[in-house]
Amino acid sequence: MINITQLNAEDIRSIVNLKGKEKGFQVTNLVINDTLNFSGTLNGILNGKVTGDVGIKGIKDEKLILQVFDLKLSSFGIFKANTSLIMKAISKLAKEHEVEVEGNKFLVQVDKIKEEMKMLETIIEDIYIENNHLNIVGENLNDYLMG
């Protein structure tokens, strides 16, 4: 049965931090408006505090389209890198994980998301932001996202 699961900012922050911990990424603050506006920390190839906006453009051809806006990395409050430098580094890492990169857009195979999240029994039809929530449309979502 098709249903919609809504995630609030805290839900998303928890999920990202659970997966990001092993990669050296932690979200400390997340606000959902038209985009996912976040701040956090990076430890690894790039180190420092990171802020930015990620837009959810939906799913097309079995790929989740994410658009990155206004990404900044700072260290101890001093500006360290701008969006284009960070995007180059992130693009390289993304390609290593089979994520397609088109400018500031990342195209992630839905099957890869399901595999990473151990959600193999789900069907994800759409993902969008509405009313300050991330909405995921599909089947068998509640067992994975809310349970």
Secondary structure by P-SEA (a helix, b strand, c coil): cbbbbbbcaaaaaaaaaaaacccccccccccccccccccccccccccccccbbbbbccccccbbbbbbcbbbbbccccccccaaaaaaaaaaaaaaacbbbcccbbbbcaaaaaaaacccccccccccccccccccccccccccccc
